[in-house]
């Protein structure tokens, strides 16, 4: 078994509100794909890893455990630099989900290209922020960014205060 990988991942459900079904589907796909194939190598630890993602004090907390579930470390990253990419990603996803239901295929394709580009840029930002702490491949970073967005729904909707619990809009 490959040791530099995540074998289990969970989100701190206390950090998030009930989500729209489109967001739930994105979360399920990201977790499934992540567990199928990933490269995740925290500096100084032997894997494979069980990971729990949560938000605390405007920071992403990545709780690491070994394969038996014993705690290894918590790696924290400030989320301020992710505010705009997350907000933009929510907005473009909202447009995408609306377009899928009613738009012409050309419009959907253009929105999806923009969504993928923003997602790719955000994945690179995540890799840069974790450089020297966790080595991960690009696809792993993309899936983790999706999960970070899911975690951010509560903070975003609570901060804005005008959207209901199913909303993915942040401002």
Secondary structure, DSSP 8 states (H G I E B T S, - for coil): --SSSEEEEEE-GGG-----HHHHHHHHHHHHHHHHS--EEETT--S-EEEEEEEETTEEEEEEEETT--EEEEEEEE-GGGHHHHHHHHHHHHHHHHHHHHS-HHHHHHHHHHHHHHHHHHHHHHHHHTTTTEEE-HHHHHHHHHHHHHHHHHHHHHHH-SS-TT-----
